[in-house]
Amino acid sequence: MKTTVKINKTFNGEGNLKGLASVNFDDCFAMTGIRILDSQKGLFVSMPNRKIGEKDYKDICFPVTKEYREELNDAVLAAYHQKLEESQDHENKDEHKKNRRGHTSQSSDSEQGADPSSEEEQGDAQEGVEEFEESEGMNMNM
């Protein structure tokens, strides 16, 4: 079964919610509302659920077997960790670009007629867009 996991949002706050995900099964069935939570035992995946009664929640959809639950949890957590790495890489590239632009603008101040939006910077911006488009989803063949 082809399973595509997409991390829709990550959270860096103090709460236990660390991310939201959706999963597409064989390009035929989609599940949204999957939460990545942090507990004393570490990260875990919470299936979409609804509140019943005062304090109880019931999963709306879920893996039927223990083996598939583990497989799905592993796929979601792997996509989450990959998204965090990509975010960190993107932040590092942005910092590098800021530093380089600051250096470039200082040196270009002494040059007359230098265009601050050089072809190199435009290429870097396009590269960032392509990287963002590639990170939209993560295919996990199961």
DRENTORKOL-3810 file (N, C-alpha, C; in nm, 4 decimals):
REM DRENTORKOL-3810
@n.u->0.0844; n.v->-0.1170; n.w->0.0000; ca.u->0.0000; ca.v->0.0000; ca.w->0.0000; c.u->0.0894; c.v->0.1240; c.w->0.0000
@n.u->0.0608; n.v->0.2147; n.w->-0.0899; ca.u->0.1345; ca.v->0.3413; ca.w->-0.0956; c.u->0.0713; c.v->0.4388; c.w->0.0031
@n.u->0.1502; n.v->0.4865; n.w->0.0948; ca.u->0.1030; ca.v->0.5807; ca.w->0.1956; c.u->0.1837; c.v->0.7085; c.w->0.1836
@n.u->0.1152; n.v->0.8210; n.w->0.1659; ca.u->0.1806; ca.v->0.9502; ca.w->0.1572; c.u->0.1447; c.v->1.0299; c.w->0.2813
@n.u->0.2476; n.v->1.0716; n.w->0.3539; ca.u->0.2273; ca.v->1.1485; ca.w->0.4767; c.u->0.2670; c.v->1.2927; c.w->0.4493
@n.u->0.1829; n.v->1.3851; n.w->0.4913; ca.u->0.2140; ca.v->1.5278; ca.w->0.4794; c.u->0.2022; c.v->1.5907; c.w->0.6177
@n.u->0.3077; n.v->1.6567; n.w->0.6594; ca.u->0.3052; ca.v->1.7310; ca.w->0.7850; c.u->0.2539; c.v->1.8700; c.w->0.7507
@n.u->0.1356; n.v->1.9019; n.w->0.7983; ca.u->0.0707; ca.v->2.0284; ca.w->0.7636; c.u->0.1219; c.v->2.1455; c.w->0.8457
@n.u->0.1572; n.v->2.1192; n.w->0.9711; ca.u->0.2023; ca.v->2.2279; ca.w->1.0578; c.u->0.2832; c.v->2.1694; c.w->1.1726
@n.u->0.3849; n.v->2.2429; n.w->1.2148; ca.u->0.4612; ca.v->2.2055; ca.w->1.3327; c.u->0.4499; c.v->2.3183; c.w->1.4346
@n.u->0.4608; n.v->2.2804; n.w->1.5622; ca.u->0.4483; ca.v->2.3766; ca.w->1.6708; c.u->0.5719; c.v->2.3681; c.w->1.7596
@n.u->0.6288; n.v->2.4827; n.w->1.7926; ca.u->0.7480; ca.v->2.4869; ca.w->1.8776; c.u->0.7163; c.v->2.5308; c.w->2.0198
@n.u->0.5918; n.v->2.5528; n.w->2.0503; ca.u->0.5526; ca.v->2.6054; ca.w->2.1807; c.u->0.5728; c.v->2.5059; c.w->2.2935
@n.u->0.5341; n.v->2.5483; n.w->2.4120; ca.u->0.5524; ca.v->2.4685; ca.w->2.5321; c.u->0.4491; c.v->2.3575; c.w->2.5454
@n.u->0.3393; n.v->2.3622; n.w->2.4721; ca.u->0.2345; ca.v->2.2616; ca.w->2.4828; c.u->0.2806; c.v->2.1263; c.w->2.4304
@n.u->0.1954; n.v->2.0265; n.w->2.4469; ca.u->0.2347; ca.v->1.8926; ca.w->2.4025; c.u->0.2017; c.v->1.8669; c.w->2.2554
@n.u->0.1258; n.v->1.9536; n.w->2.1887; ca.u->0.0987; ca.v->1.9388; ca.w->2.0462; c.u->0.2209; c.v->1.9854; c.w->1.9668
@n.u->0.2792; n.v->1.8936; n.w->1.8908; ca.u->0.4008; ca.v->1.9251; ca.w->1.8158; c.u->0.3787; c.v->1.9335; c.w->1.6660
@n.u->0.2702; n.v->1.8733; n.w->1.6155; ca.u->0.2460; ca.v->1.8802; ca.w->1.4724; c.u->0.1102; c.v->1.8260; c.w->1.4334
@n.u->0.0679; n.v->1.8636; n.w->1.3111; ca.u->-0.0550; ca.v->1.8131; ca.w->1.2513; c.u->-0.0192; c.v->1.7489; c.w->1.1187
@n.u->-0.0812; n.v->1.6341; n.w->1.0907; ca.u->-0.0483; ca.v->1.5600; ca.w->0.9695; c.u->-0.1739; c.v->1.5115; c.w->0.9001
@n.u->-0.1572; n.v->1.4777; n.w->0.7731; ca.u->-0.2609; ca.v->1.4088; ca.w->0.6969; c.u->-0.1933; c.v->1.2940; c.w->0.6239
@n.u->-0.2713; n.v->1.1908; n.w->0.5946; ca.u->-0.2185; ca.v->1.0727; ca.w->0.5281; c.u->-0.3101; c.v->1.0385; c.w->0.4122
@n.u->-0.2482; n.v->1.0021; n.w->0.2999; ca.u->-0.3217; ca.v->0.9604; ca.w->0.1816; c.u->-0.2853; c.v->0.8150; c.w->0.1536
@n.u->-0.3850; n.v->0.7293; n.w->0.1430; ca.u->-0.3639; ca.v->0.5867; ca.w->0.1205; c.u->-0.3943; c.v->0.5524; c.w->-0.0250
@n.u->-0.2930; n.v->0.5028; n.w->-0.0952; ca.u->-0.3067; ca.v->0.4599; ca.w->-0.2359; c.u->-0.3750; c.v->0.5639; c.w->-0.3239
@n.u->-0.3574; n.v->0.6912; n.w->-0.2931; ca.u->-0.4212; ca.v->0.7994; ca.w->-0.3686; c.u->-0.5722; c.v->0.7792; c.w->-0.3812
@n.u->-0.6320; n.v->0.7067; n.w->-0.2834; ca.u->-0.7757; ca.v->0.6781; ca.w->-0.2872; c.u->-0.8496; c.v->0.7219; c.w->-0.1613
@n.u->-0.7791; n.v->0.7296; n.w->-0.0498; ca.u->-0.8448; ca.v->0.7606; ca.w->0.0770; c.u->-0.7533; c.v->0.8512; c.w->0.1566
@n.u->-0.8087; n.v->0.9595; n.w->0.2108; ca.u->-0.7288; ca.v->1.0554; ca.w->0.2874; c.u->-0.7796; c.v->1.0624; c.w->0.4305
@n.u->-0.6865; n.v->1.0797; n.w->0.5233; ca.u->-0.7190; ca.v->1.0977; ca.w->0.6642; c.u->-0.6489; c.v->1.2254; c.w->0.7112
@n.u->-0.7268; n.v->1.3163; n.w->0.7687; ca.u->-0.6694; ca.v->1.4398; ca.w->0.8221; c.u->-0.6929; c.v->1.4427; c.w->0.9730
@n.u->-0.6349; n.v->1.5407; n.w->1.0373; ca.u->-0.6563; ca.v->1.5564; ca.w->1.1812; c.u->-0.5689; c.v->1.4667; c.w->1.2659
@n.u->-0.4613; n.v->1.4156; n.w->1.2093; ca.u->-0.3675; ca.v->1.3331; ca.w->1.2851; c.u->-0.2766; c.v->1.4283; c.w->1.3620
@n.u->-0.2628; n.v->1.4047; n.w->1.4917; ca.u->-0.1817; ca.v->1.4928; ca.w->1.5751; c.u->-0.0562; c.v->1.4214; c.w->1.6215
@n.u->0.0518; n.v->1.4957; n.w->1.6272; ca.u->0.1772; ca.v->1.4459; ca.w->1.6827; c.u->0.1912; c.v->1.5137; c.w->1.8182
@n.u->0.1931; n.v->1.4313; n.w->1.9218; ca.u->0.1939; ca.v->1.4821; ca.w->2.0584; c.u->0.3207; c.v->1.4382; c.w->2.1299
@n.u->0.3607; n.v->1.5179; n.w->2.2278; ca.u->0.4772; ca.v->1.4855; ca.w->2.3092; c.u->0.4286; c.v->1.4515; c.w->2.4497
@n.u->0.4808; n.v->1.3423; n.w->2.5042; ca.u->0.4455; ca.v->1.3023; ca.w->2.6397; c.u->0.5737; c.v->1.2715; c.w->2.7164
@n.u->0.5594; n.v->1.2287; n.w->2.8387; ca.u->0.6769; ca.v->1.1925; ca.w->2.9182; c.u->0.7518; c.v->1.0755; c.w->2.8554
@n.u->0.6823; n.v->0.9934; n.w->2.7782; ca.u->0.7451; ca.v->0.8778; ca.w->2.7131; c.u->0.7989; c.v->0.9113; c.w->2.5744
@n.u->0.7785; n.v->1.0333; n.w->2.5272; ca.u->0.8266; ca.v->1.0738; ca.w->2.3956; c.u->0.7117; c.v->1.1044; c.w->2.3008
@n.u->0.7447; n.v->1.1200; n.w->2.1728; ca.u->0.6449; ca.v->1.1547; ca.w->2.0717; c.u->0.5539; c.v->1.0359; c.w->2.0431
@n.u->0.4269; n.v->1.0669; n.w->2.0162; ca.u->0.3354; ca.v->0.9636; ca.w->1.9707; c.u->0.2326; c.v->1.0251; c.w->1.8765
@n.u->0.1654; n.v->0.9386; n.w->1.8010; ca.u->0.0685; ca.v->0.9799; ca.w->1.7008; c.u->-0.0718; c.v->0.9570; c.w->1.7562
@n.u->-0.1555; n.v->1.0580; n.w->1.7454; ca.u->-0.2941; ca.v->1.0503; ca.w->1.7910; c.u->-0.3848; c.v->1.0567; c.w->1.6689
@n.u->-0.4713; n.v->0.9578; n.w->1.6554; ca.u->-0.5646; ca.v->0.9521; ca.w->1.5428; c.u->-0.6752; c.v->1.0560; c.w->1.5610
@n.u->-0.7409; n.v->1.0935; n.w->1.4516; ca.u->-0.8534; ca.v->1.1875; ca.w->1.4622; c.u->-0.9588; c.v->1.1311; c.w->1.5575
@n.u->-1.0145; n.v->1.2172; n.w->1.6413; ca.u->-1.1115; ca.v->1.1696; ca.w->1.7387; c.u->-1.2179; c.v->1.2753; c.w->1.7639
@n.u->-1.3189; n.v->1.2344; n.w->1.8409; ca.u->-1.4243; ca.v->1.3287; ca.w->1.8802; c.u->-1.4528; c.v->1.3092; c.w->2.0292
@n.u->-1.5028; n.v->1.4137; n.w->2.0882; ca.u->-1.5293; ca.v->1.4106; ca.w->2.2315; c.u->-1.6636; c.v->1.3433; c.w->2.2574
@n.u->-1.6626; n.v->1.2522; n.w->2.3540; ca.u->-1.7882; ca.v->1.1910; ca.w->2.3983; c.u->-1.7931; c.v->1.2056; c.w->2.5501
@n.u->-1.8965; n.v->1.2618; n.w->2.5997; ca.u->-1.9060; ca.v->1.2845; ca.w->2.7430; c.u->-1.8211; c.v->1.4032; c.w->2.7852
@n.u->-1.7906; n.v->1.4067; n.w->2.9153; ca.u->-1.7150; ca.v->1.5180; ca.w->2.9723; c.u->-1.5658; c.v->1.5147; c.w->2.9397
@n.u->-1.5044; n.v->1.3972; n.w->2.9569; ca.u->-1.3588; ca.v->1.3887; ca.w->2.9441; c.u->-1.3115; c.v->1.2839; c.w->2.8445
@n.u->-1.3996; n.v->1.2061; n.w->2.7883; ca.u->-1.3592; ca.v->1.0946; ca.w->2.7036; c.u->-1.3589; c.v->1.1330; c.w->2.5565
@n.u->-1.2668; n.v->1.0707; n.w->2.4833; ca.u->-1.2556; ca.v->1.0892; ca.w->2.3398; c.u->-1.2571; c.v->0.9527; c.w->2.2740
@n.u->-1.3115; n.v->0.9459; n.w->2.1521; ca.u->-1.3156; ca.v->0.8209; ca.w->2.0776; c.u->-1.2553; c.v->0.8459; c.w->1.9400
@n.u->-1.1628; n.v->0.7582; n.w->1.8999; ca.u->-1.1030; ca.v->0.7701; ca.w->1.7672; c.u->-1.2098; c.v->0.7518; c.w->1.6600
@n.u->-1.2030; n.v->0.8351; n.w->1.5572; ca.u->-1.2969; ca.v->0.8271; ca.w->1.4456; c.u->-1.2488; c.v->0.7235; c.w->1.3446
@n.u->-1.1204; n.v->0.7234; n.w->1.3162; ca.u->-1.0608; ca.v->0.6258; ca.w->1.2259; c.u->-0.9264; c.v->0.5860; c.w->1.2841
@n.u->-0.8869; n.v->0.4630; n.w->1.2573; ca.u->-0.7673; ca.v->0.4107; ca.w->1.3220; c.u->-0.7225; c.v->0.2830; c.w->1.2521
@n.u->-0.5951; n.v->0.2469; n.w->1.2660; ca.u->-0.5471; ca.v->0.1192; ca.w->1.2136; c.u->-0.6111; c.v->0.0048; c.w->1.2919
@n.u->-0.6414; n.v->-0.1033; n.w->1.2225; ca.u->-0.7096; ca.v->-0.2150; ca.w->1.2860; c.u->-0.6113; c.v->-0.3088; c.w->1.3553
@n.u->-0.4952; n.v->-0.3279; n.w->1.2959; ca.u->-0.3989; ca.v->-0.4212; ca.w->1.3554; c.u->-0.2861; c.v->-0.3462; c.w->1.4246
@n.u->-0.2273; n.v->-0.4123; n.w->1.5210; ca.u->-0.1145; ca.v->-0.3550; ca.w->1.5937; c.u->0.0020; c.v->-0.3292; c.w->1.4984
@n.u->0.0261; n.v->-0.4217; n.w->1.4057; ca.u->0.1377; ca.v->-0.4089; ca.w->1.3107; c.u->0.1196; c.v->-0.2860; c.w->1.2224
@n.u->-0.0020; n.v->-0.2661; n.w->1.1706; ca.u->-0.0217; ca.v->-0.1507; ca.w->1.0840; c.u->-0.0197; c.v->-0.0206; c.w->1.1634
@n.u->-0.0673; n.v->-0.0233; n.w->1.2867; ca.u->-0.0594; ca.v->0.0965; ca.w->1.3710; c.u->0.0867; c.v->0.1386; c.w->1.3863
@n.u->0.1748; n.v->0.0430; n.w->1.4151; ca.u->0.3171; ca.v->0.0732; ca.w->1.4298; c.u->0.3755; c.v->0.1268; c.w->1.3001
@n.u->0.3359; n.v->0.0659; n.w->1.1872; ca.u->0.3854; ca.v->0.1091; ca.w->1.0570; c.u->0.3415; c.v->0.2526; c.w->1.0264
@n.u->0.2139; n.v->0.2814; n.w->1.0524; ca.u->0.1616; ca.v->0.4158; ca.w->1.0282; c.u->0.2259; c.v->0.5175; c.w->1.1223
@n.u->0.2382; n.v->0.4829; n.w->1.2490; ca.u->0.3036; ca.v->0.5724; ca.w->1.3455; c.u->0.4468; c.v->0.6017; c.w->1.3027
@n.u->0.5197; n.v->0.4987; n.w->1.2616; ca.u->0.6581; ca.v->0.5179; ca.w->1.2171; c.u->0.6651; c.v->0.6110; c.w->1.0963
@n.u->0.5715; n.v->0.5947; n.w->1.0012; ca.u->0.5708; ca.v->0.6790; ca.w->0.8814; c.u->0.5416; c.v->0.8248; c.w->0.9169
@n.u->0.4451; n.v->0.8473; n.w->1.0055; ca.u->0.4094; ca.v->0.9848; ca.w->1.0442; c.u->0.5250; c.v->1.0498; c.w->1.1199
@n.u->0.5841; n.v->0.9766; n.w->1.2129; ca.u->0.6953; ca.v->1.0337; ca.w->1.2904; c.u->0.8185; c.v->1.0569; c.w->1.2025
@n.u->0.8432; n.v->0.9689; n.w->1.1064; ca.u->0.9555; ca.v->0.9898; ca.w->1.0141; c.u->0.9333; c.v->1.1161; c.w->0.9317
@n.u->0.8104; n.v->1.1367; n.w->0.8833; ca.u->0.7796; ca.v->1.2581; ca.w->0.8068; c.u->0.7940; c.v->1.3823; c.w->0.8942
@n.u->0.7530; n.v->1.3721; n.w->1.0196; ca.u->0.7649; ca.v->1.4838; ca.w->1.1133; c.u->0.9118; c.v->1.5205; c.w->1.1351
@n.u->0.9958; n.v->1.4202; n.w->1.1592; ca.u->1.1386; ca.v->1.4472; ca.w->1.1804; c.u->1.2029; c.v->1.5049; c.w->1.0545
@n.u->1.1617; n.v->1.4554; n.w->0.9383; ca.u->1.2145; ca.v->1.5089; ca.w->0.8128; c.u->1.1737; c.v->1.6547; c.w->0.7962
@n.u->1.0498; n.v->1.6863; n.w->0.8300; ca.u->1.0023; ca.v->1.8248; ca.w->0.8196; c.u->1.0820; c.v->1.9171; c.w->0.9123
@n.u->1.1107; n.v->1.8688; n.w->1.0334; ca.u->1.1912; ca.v->1.9485; ca.w->1.1265; c.u->1.3313; c.v->1.9720; c.w->1.0705
@n.u->1.3913; n.v->1.8676; n.w->1.0124; ca.u->1.5248; ca.v->1.8825; ca.w->0.9531; c.u->1.5219; c.v->1.9814; c.w->0.8380
@n.u->1.4194; n.v->1.9715; n.w->0.7524; ca.u->1.4082; ca.v->2.0634; ca.w->0.6396; c.u->1.3894; c.v->2.2065; c.w->0.6883
@n.u->1.3107; n.v->2.2238; n.w->0.7937; ca.u->1.2905; ca.v->2.3574; ca.w->0.8498; c.u->1.4213; c.v->2.4138; c.w->0.9027
@n.u->1.4989; n.v->2.3290; n.w->0.9707; ca.u->1.6280; ca.v->2.3720; ca.w->1.0239; c.u->1.7233; c.v->2.4064; c.w->0.9105
@n.u->1.7265; n.v->2.3215; n.w->0.8052; ca.u->1.8109; ca.v->2.3492; ca.w->0.6893; c.u->1.7700; c.v->2.4797; c.w->0.6232
@n.u->1.6397; n.v->2.5025; n.w->0.6129; ca.u->1.5894; ca.v->2.6248; ca.w->0.5505; c.u->1.6291; c.v->2.7472; c.w->0.6325
@n.u->1.6203; n.v->2.7370; n.w->0.7651; ca.u->1.6614; ca.v->2.8476; ca.w->0.8521; c.u->1.8104; c.v->2.8748; c.w->0.8364
@n.u->1.8898; n.v->2.7681; n.w->0.8284; ca.u->2.0342; ca.v->2.7851; ca.w->0.8114; c.u->2.0654; c.v->2.8520; c.w->0.6781
@n.u->1.9956; n.v->2.8138; n.w->0.5706; ca.u->2.0176; ca.v->2.8761; ca.w->0.4399; c.u->1.9769; c.v->3.0222; c.w->0.4431
@n.u->1.8628; n.v->3.0527; n.w->0.5095; ca.u->1.8190; ca.v->3.1919; ca.w->0.5200; c.u->1.9232; c.v->3.2759; c.w->0.5928
@n.u->1.9779; n.v->3.2214; n.w->0.7012; ca.u->2.0800; ca.v->3.2931; ca.w->0.7772; c.u->2.2042; c.v->3.3161; c.w->0.6910
@n.u->2.2414; n.v->3.2133; n.w->0.6154; ca.u->2.3575; ca.v->3.2247; ca.w->0.5265; c.u->2.3315; c.v->3.3311; c.w->0.4198
@n.u->2.2102; n.v->3.3329; n.w->0.3634; ca.u->2.1761; ca.v->3.4320; ca.w->0.2612; c.u->2.1783; c.v->3.5730; c.w->0.3192
@n.u->2.1260; n.v->3.5890; n.w->0.4427; ca.u->2.1283; ca.v->3.7205; ca.w->0.5079; c.u->2.2714; c.v->3.7687; c.w->0.5241
@n.u->2.3552; n.v->3.6790; n.w->0.5733; ca.u->2.4950; ca.v->3.7162; ca.w->0.5935; c.u->2.5611; c.v->3.7510; c.w->0.4610
@n.u->2.5338; n.v->3.6727; n.w->0.3575; ca.u->2.5948; ca.v->3.6975; ca.w->0.2275; c.u->2.5408; c.v->3.8266; c.w->0.1669
@n.u->2.4111; n.v->3.8513; n.w->0.1822; ca.u->2.3535; ca.v->3.9746; ca.w->0.1274; c.u->2.4104; c.v->4.0967; c.w->0.1978
@n.u->2.4284; n.v->4.0868; n.w->0.3290; ca.u->2.4883; ca.v->4.1975; ca.w->0.4027; c.u->2.6278; c.v->4.2247; c.w->0.3532
@n.u->2.7033; n.v->4.1191; n.w->0.3276; ca.u->2.8391; ca.v->4.1329; ca.w->0.2755; c.u->2.8349; c.v->4.1872; c.w->0.1335
@n.u->2.7417; n.v->4.1387; n.w->0.0509; ca.u->2.7294; ca.v->4.1825; ca.w->-0.0876; c.u->2.6900; c.v->4.3284; c.w->-0.0943
@n.u->2.5945; n.v->4.3710; n.w->-0.0088; ca.u->2.5509; ca.v->4.5102; ca.w->-0.0152; c.u->2.6610; c.v->4.6044; c.w->0.0317
@n.u->2.7437; n.v->4.5591; n.w->0.1268; ca.u->2.8543; ca.v->4.6428; ca.w->0.1705; c.u->2.9551; c.v->4.6604; c.w->0.0587
@n.u->2.9857; n.v->4.5522; n.w->-0.0115; ca.u->3.0838; ca.v->4.5631; ca.w->-0.1189; c.u->3.0236; c.v->4.6331; c.w->-0.2394
@n.u->2.8916; n.v->4.6178; n.w->-0.2630; ca.u->2.8323; ca.v->4.6820; ca.w->-0.3792; c.u->2.8118; c.v->4.8312; c.w->-0.3574
@n.u->2.8138; n.v->4.8764; n.w->-0.2322; ca.u->2.8029; ca.v->5.0192; ca.w->-0.2062; c.u->2.9204; c.v->5.0939; c.w->-0.2679
@n.u->3.0334; n.v->5.0278; n.w->-0.2709; ca.u->3.1514; ca.v->5.0941; ca.w->-0.3269; c.u->3.1535; c.v->5.0864; c.w->-0.4786
@n.u->3.0714; n.v->4.9940; n.w->-0.5345; ca.u->3.0654; ca.v->4.9830; ca.w->-0.6798; c.u->2.9503; c.v->5.0691; c.w->-0.7299
@n.u->2.9729; n.v->5.1436; n.w->-0.8366; ca.u->2.8673; ca.v->5.2281; ca.w->-0.8898; c.u->2.7803; c.v->5.1460; c.w->-0.9834
@n.u->2.6476; n.v->5.1660; n.w->-0.9738; ca.u->2.5543; ca.v->5.1012; ca.w->-1.0654; c.u->2.5316; c.v->4.9547; c.w->-1.0367
@n.u->2.5726; n.v->4.9039; n.w->-0.9221; ca.u->2.5511; ca.v->4.7623; ca.w->-0.8913; c.u->2.4046; c.v->4.7382; c.w->-0.8590
@n.u->2.3485; n.v->4.6346; n.w->-0.9197; ca.u->2.2084; ca.v->4.5995; ca.w->-0.8974; c.u->2.1997; c.v->4.5080; c.w->-0.7757
@n.u->2.1257; n.v->4.5490; n.w->-0.6689; ca.u->2.1191; ca.v->4.4675; ca.w->-0.5479; c.u->2.0488; c.v->4.3338; c.w->-0.5701
@n.u->1.9627; n.v->4.3221; n.w->-0.6705; ca.u->1.8965; ca.v->4.1946; ca.w->-0.6970; c.u->1.9703; c.v->4.1247; c.w->-0.8106
@n.u->2.0862; n.v->4.0701; n.w->-0.7788; ca.u->2.1702; ca.v->4.0053; ca.w->-0.8786; c.u->2.1073; c.v->3.8761; c.w->-0.9262
@n.u->2.1589; n.v->3.8250; n.w->-1.0367; ca.u->2.1101; ca.v->3.6981; ca.w->-1.0908; c.u->2.1337; c.v->3.5849; c.w->-0.9911
@n.u->2.2434; n.v->3.5908; n.w->-0.9162; ca.u->2.2736; ca.v->3.4876; ca.w->-0.8174; c.u->2.1667; c.v->3.4849; c.w->-0.7077
@n.u->2.1261; n.v->3.6033; n.w->-0.6583; ca.u->2.0239; ca.v->3.6096; ca.w->-0.5548; c.u->1.8898; c.v->3.5621; c.w->-0.6082
@n.u->1.8568; n.v->3.5959; n.w->-0.7341; ca.u->1.7323; ca.v->3.5499; ca.w->-0.7932; c.u->1.7333; c.v->3.3984; c.w->-0.8069
@n.u->1.8471; n.v->3.3416; n.w->-0.8423; ca.u->1.8608; ca.v->3.1957; ca.w->-0.8503; c.u->1.8419; c.v->3.1314; c.w->-0.7148
@n.u->1.8973; n.v->3.1934; n.w->-0.6093; ca.u->1.8813; ca.v->3.1420; ca.w->-0.4731; c.u->1.7339; c.v->3.1436; c.w->-0.4323
@n.u->1.6616; n.v->3.2497; n.w->-0.4692; ca.u->1.5202; ca.v->3.2589; ca.w->-0.4348; c.u->1.4413; c.v->3.1495; c.w->-0.5053
@n.u->1.4712; n.v->3.1246; n.w->-0.6332; ca.u->1.4021; ca.v->3.0182; ca.w->-0.7070; c.u->1.4329; c.v->2.8821; c.w->-0.6463
@n.u->1.5567; n.v->2.8610; n.w->-0.6033; ca.u->1.5963; ca.v->2.7354; ca.w->-0.5402; c.u->1.5149; c.v->2.7129; c.w->-0.4131
@n.u->1.4917; n.v->2.8175; n.w->-0.3355; ca.u->1.4114; ca.v->2.8063; ca.w->-0.2140; c.u->1.2679; c.v->2.7671; c.w->-0.2450
@n.u->1.2100; n.v->2.8208; n.w->-0.3528; ca.u->1.0739; ca.v->2.7862; ca.w->-0.3922; c.u->1.0681; c.v->2.6398; c.w->-0.4324
@n.u->1.1664; n.v->2.5924; n.w->-0.5090; ca.u->1.1682; ca.v->2.4527; ca.w->-0.5515; c.u->1.1821; c.v->2.3601; c.w->-0.4321
@n.u->1.2651; n.v->2.3961; n.w->-0.3342; ca.u->1.2812; ca.v->2.3131; ca.w->-0.2144; c.u->1.1512; c.v->2.3069; c.w->-0.1365
@n.u->1.0779; n.v->2.4196; n.w->-0.1287; ca.u->0.9507; ca.v->2.4214; ca.w->-0.0567; c.u->0.8507; c.v->2.3296; c.w->-0.1253
@n.u->0.8440; n.v->2.3365; n.w->-0.2600; ca.u->0.7501; ca.v->2.2526; ca.w->-0.3338; c.u->0.7824; c.v->2.1048; c.w->-0.3155
@n.u->0.9105; n.v->2.0686; n.w->-0.3112; ca.u->0.9500; ca.v->1.9302; ca.w->-0.2938; c.u->0.9150; c.v->1.8792; c.w->-0.1544
@n.u->0.9124; n.v->1.9659; n.w->-0.0534; ca.u->0.8892; ca.v->1.9228; ca.w->0.0837; c.u->0.7409; c.v->1.9179; c.w->0.1187
@n.u->0.6516; n.v->1.9395; n.w->0.0234; ca.u->0.5094; ca.v->1.9410; ca.w->0.0517; c.u->0.4601; c.v->1.8088; c.w->0.1054
@n.u->0.5105; n.v->1.6977; n.w->0.0602; ca.u->0.4650; ca.v->1.5678; ca.w->0.1088; c.u->0.5787; c.v->1.4694; c.w->0.1128
@n.u->0.5585; n.v->1.3595; n.w->0.1818; ca.u->0.6623; ca.v->1.2580; ca.w->0.1916; c.u->0.5986; c.v->1.1242; c.w->0.1602
@n.u->0.6472; n.v->1.0558; n.w->0.0575; ca.u->0.5937; ca.v->0.9256; ca.w->0.0216; c.u->0.6607; c.v->0.8184; c.w->0.1050
@n.u->0.5801; n.v->0.7345; n.w->0.1644; ca.u->0.6301; ca.v->0.6215; ca.w->0.2416; c.u->0.5613; c.v->0.4980; c.w->0.1868
@n.u->0.6302; n.v->0.4162; n.w->0.1109; ca.u->0.5701; ca.v->0.2954; ca.w->0.0587; c.u->0.5617; c.v->0.1921; c.w->0.1693
@n.u->0.4428; n.v->0.1425; n.w->0.1896; ca.u->0.4209; ca.v->0.0439; ca.w->0.2951; c.u->0.3668; c.v->-0.0825; c.w->0.2337
END
